[in-house]
């Protein structure tokens, strides 16, 4: 995995990106194939900050139940979704960030958001 040569690392690490690197290291240990797939979306010279945030989003979804060994049911739902398996477009990468943001809130259900995504 060539994270060190990605544009968002080469241009200097922002605060949120340093957290992302730590989260990515954990994903590489736990689910290397998924981590590799996600990193590919951050290698474009015109990478958007939300594409980098997607890496942390997947980490947070993985740990939705705070179990340090087993991925959450939500993570399994995401990686098995057709829209995830067929390659992530820009809107789907944003959606991963949205899912990570709502997963712990009572007022807006992760499941409702996930189930209503096109």
Rosetta silent file (secondary structure, phi, psi, omega in degrees, C-alpha in Angstrom):
SEQUENCE: XXXXXXXXXXXXXXXXXXXXXXXXXXXXXXXXXXXXXXXXXXXXXXXXXXXXXXXXXXXXXXXXXXXXXXXXXXXXXXXXXXXXXXXXXXXXXXXXXXXXXXXXXXXXXXXXXXXXXX
SCORE:     score description
SCORE:     0.000 S_00000001
   1 L     0.000  127.616 -174.097    0.000    0.000    0.000 S_00000001
   2 L  -103.697   52.701 -178.442    1.536    3.287   -1.123 S_00000001
   3 H   -62.778  -36.057 -177.224   -0.109    5.730    1.269 S_00000001
   4 H   -60.982  -24.717 -179.698    3.109    7.720    1.665 S_00000001
   5 H   -97.341    7.248  179.623    2.958    8.730   -2.008 S_00000001
   6 L   -76.544  148.347 -176.234   -0.672    9.835   -1.933 S_00000001
   7 H   -56.598  -37.869 -177.426   -1.374   13.522   -2.605 S_00000001
   8 H   -72.603  -17.537  173.852   -3.012   14.130    0.783 S_00000001
   9 H   -90.550  -43.189 -178.025    0.127   12.902    2.560 S_00000001
  10 H   -63.171  -29.809 -178.367    2.634   14.588    0.257 S_00000001
  11 L   -84.249    6.179 -179.316    1.032   18.005    0.685 S_00000001
  12 L   103.063  137.359 -175.720    1.495   17.865    4.466 S_00000001
  13 L   -83.676  119.798  173.401   -0.600   16.085    7.068 S_00000001
  14 L   -79.160  166.882 -178.896   -3.565   18.059    8.381 S_00000001
  15 H   -54.698  -51.869 -177.272   -4.904   17.374   11.887 S_00000001
  16 H   -66.243  -25.991  179.937   -7.784   15.183   10.712 S_00000001
  17 H   -73.945  -30.019  177.519   -5.446   13.341    8.353 S_00000001
  18 H   -66.712  -38.208  174.942   -3.135   12.248   11.160 S_00000001
  19 H   -64.206  -40.200  179.628   -6.082   10.549   12.844 S_00000001
  20 H   -60.684  -41.291  179.461   -6.953    8.982    9.506 S_00000001
  21 H   -60.978  -41.554  177.293   -3.471    7.479    9.193 S_00000001
  22 H   -64.952  -43.208  178.765   -3.849    5.800   12.578 S_00000001
  23 H   -65.526  -38.760  178.476   -7.293    4.506   11.700 S_00000001
  24 H   -63.608  -40.940  178.312   -6.040    3.275    8.348 S_00000001
  25 H   -58.493  -40.029  177.628   -3.215    1.353   10.027 S_00000001
  26 H   -65.964  -44.499  178.420   -5.817   -0.452   12.123 S_00000001
  27 H   -61.450  -37.196  178.905   -7.953   -1.245    9.063 S_00000001
  28 H   -61.512  -39.785  178.418   -4.880   -2.614    7.272 S_00000001
  29 H   -68.848  -41.088 -172.615   -4.352   -5.036   10.152 S_00000001
  30 H   -86.027  -43.973 -176.332   -8.002   -6.072   10.419 S_00000001
  31 L  -139.721   71.391 -173.376   -9.299   -5.974    6.834 S_00000001
  32 H   -58.014  -36.484 -178.777   -6.359   -5.432    4.466 S_00000001
  33 H   -66.658  -41.599  177.636   -8.322   -6.029    1.269 S_00000001
  34 H   -67.766  -42.875  179.388  -10.951   -3.417    2.153 S_00000001
  35 H   -58.656  -44.503  179.381   -8.269   -0.972    3.342 S_00000001
  36 H   -61.223  -43.435  178.656   -6.406   -1.343    0.042 S_00000001
  37 H   -60.288  -46.191 -178.135   -9.596   -0.729   -1.910 S_00000001
  38 H   -65.635  -39.485 -179.310  -10.407    2.404    0.083 S_00000001
  39 H   -61.811  -34.393  179.683   -6.899    3.830   -0.223 S_00000001
  40 H   -56.080  -31.734 -179.265   -7.150    3.684   -4.007 S_00000001
  41 L   -74.884   -9.446 -179.604   -9.856    6.341   -3.812 S_00000001
  42 L  -106.517    6.999 -176.080   -7.438    8.725   -2.092 S_00000001
  43 L   -91.945  -10.639 -179.534   -4.594    8.443   -4.626 S_00000001
  44 L   -66.722  137.997  178.791   -6.028   10.813   -7.215 S_00000001
  45 L   -58.242  -23.671  179.424   -4.145   14.128   -7.452 S_00000001
  46 L  -103.195   33.868 -178.590   -7.504   15.904   -7.045 S_00000001
  47 L   -57.880  139.578  179.344   -8.476   13.939   -3.940 S_00000001
  48 L   -95.497  148.709  177.960  -11.185   15.636   -1.876 S_00000001
  49 H   -53.338  -35.200 -178.777  -10.973   15.919    1.921 S_00000001
  50 H   -66.840  -27.346  176.884  -14.147   13.851    2.205 S_00000001
  51 H   -67.941  -35.743  175.561  -12.417   10.986    0.385 S_00000001
  52 H   -71.210  -40.747  178.850   -9.758   10.962    3.096 S_00000001
  53 H   -63.322  -26.348  177.988  -12.447   11.233    5.783 S_00000001
  54 H   -58.214  -34.772  179.140  -14.057    8.139    4.272 S_00000001
  55 H   -61.602  -45.056  176.778  -11.137    6.092    5.627 S_00000001
  56 H   -67.836  -36.826  177.934  -11.951    7.199    9.185 S_00000001
  57 H   -58.359  -44.418  179.141  -15.639    6.685    8.469 S_00000001
  58 H   -66.494  -36.741  175.796  -15.064    3.025    7.613 S_00000001
  59 H   -60.171  -45.681 -178.459  -12.954    2.622   10.755 S_00000001
  60 H   -67.561  -36.625  177.151  -15.780    4.061   12.854 S_00000001
  61 H   -68.555  -39.073  177.255  -18.371    1.854   11.180 S_00000001
  62 H   -56.353  -43.140 -177.020  -16.145   -1.195   11.747 S_00000001
  63 L   -96.608   26.991 -177.360  -16.067   -0.378   15.458 S_00000001
  64 L   -56.287  -29.458 -179.739  -19.729    0.630   15.754 S_00000001
  65 L  -100.623    1.442  179.726  -20.160   -1.846   18.616 S_00000001
  66 L    62.910   21.963  173.571  -16.728   -1.067   20.105 S_00000001
  67 L   -84.626  128.498 -174.879  -15.735   -4.708   19.831 S_00000001
  68 L   -84.555   -2.779 -177.337  -12.024   -4.793   19.136 S_00000001
  69 L  -115.890  -45.913 -172.306  -12.066   -8.122   17.344 S_00000001
  70 L  -100.865  132.289  176.962  -15.272   -8.574   15.400 S_00000001
  71 L   -66.003  150.191 -179.825  -16.496   -6.074   12.798 S_00000001
  72 L   -67.743  158.381  174.617  -19.875   -4.544   13.509 S_00000001
  73 H   -59.296  -35.121  179.425  -23.017   -5.733   11.769 S_00000001
  74 H   -65.327  -41.172  177.294  -23.178   -2.286   10.175 S_00000001
  75 H   -60.179  -45.751 -179.671  -19.713   -2.683    8.690 S_00000001
  76 H   -61.742  -40.082  176.698  -20.703   -6.025    7.227 S_00000001
  77 H   -61.111  -43.739 -178.160  -23.839   -4.464    5.727 S_00000001
  78 H   -64.029  -51.684 -175.241  -21.782   -1.696    4.112 S_00000001
  79 H   -70.524  -17.316  176.566  -19.100   -3.914    2.570 S_00000001
  80 H   -94.690   -5.800  179.746  -21.726   -6.347    1.289 S_00000001
  81 L   -67.735  141.917  179.613  -23.890   -3.648   -0.280 S_00000001
  82 H   -55.046  -43.731 -177.029  -24.031   -3.745   -4.065 S_00000001
  83 H   -65.591  -23.885  176.231  -23.065   -0.074   -4.287 S_00000001
  84 H   -81.516  -45.459 -175.495  -19.907   -0.788   -2.249 S_00000001
  85 H   -66.669  -29.453 -176.950  -18.889   -3.955   -4.082 S_00000001
  86 L   -88.650    8.767 -179.229  -19.212   -2.455   -7.572 S_00000001
  87 L   102.681  140.822 -174.331  -16.827    0.430   -6.814 S_00000001
  88 L   -95.319  122.157  172.056  -17.469    3.652   -4.964 S_00000001
  89 L   -85.754  177.473 -175.992  -18.421    6.779   -6.832 S_00000001
  90 H   -58.279  -42.290 -178.981  -18.021   10.216   -5.234 S_00000001
  91 H   -66.106  -37.483  179.171  -21.532   10.206   -3.749 S_00000001
  92 H   -69.252  -34.164  175.772  -21.047    6.740   -2.212 S_00000001
  93 H   -67.133  -39.388  175.061  -17.779    7.825   -0.591 S_00000001
  94 H   -63.493  -38.467 -179.063  -19.616   10.799    0.917 S_00000001
  95 H   -62.292  -37.626  176.892  -22.355    8.440    2.082 S_00000001
  96 H   -59.817  -41.644  177.563  -19.843    6.370    4.082 S_00000001
  97 H   -63.818  -43.347  178.390  -18.872    9.536    5.963 S_00000001
  98 H   -60.841  -43.889  178.787  -22.552   10.329    6.572 S_00000001
  99 H   -59.991  -43.156  179.612  -23.177    6.816    7.893 S_00000001
 100 H   -63.512  -35.040 -177.878  -20.262    7.117   10.291 S_00000001
 101 H   -71.719  -32.434 -174.701  -21.567   10.459   11.558 S_00000001
 102 H   -96.273   -9.893 -169.939  -25.082    9.238   12.365 S_00000001
 103 L   -60.760  -26.693 -178.936  -24.401    5.781   13.711 S_00000001
 104 L  -100.829    5.005 -175.333  -24.369    6.806   17.361 S_00000001
 105 L  -100.648  135.866  179.372  -27.267    9.240   17.307 S_00000001
 106 L   -73.748  -30.646 -172.795  -30.789    8.349   18.404 S_00000001
 107 L   -74.887  -15.683  179.236  -32.445   11.070   16.350 S_00000001
 108 L  -143.464  110.004 -171.857  -31.356    9.697   13.007 S_00000001
 109 L   -74.539  131.145  171.962  -31.039    6.003   12.526 S_00000001
 110 H   -53.902  -47.150 -176.891  -28.101    4.489   10.675 S_00000001
 111 H   -61.213  -42.027  179.004  -30.442    1.775    9.473 S_00000001
 112 H   -62.946  -44.828  179.436  -32.984    4.223    8.099 S_00000001
 113 H   -63.664  -47.226 -179.073  -30.308    6.160    6.234 S_00000001
 114 H   -61.103  -46.503 -176.028  -28.691    2.981    4.910 S_00000001
 115 H   -66.781  -23.548 -177.674  -31.988    1.414    3.840 S_00000001
 116 L  -101.178    7.191  177.894  -33.036    4.510    1.904 S_00000001
 117 L   -78.096  136.184 -177.206  -29.800    4.995    0.001 S_00000001
 118 L   -55.708    0.000    0.000  -30.289    4.471   -3.741 S_00000001
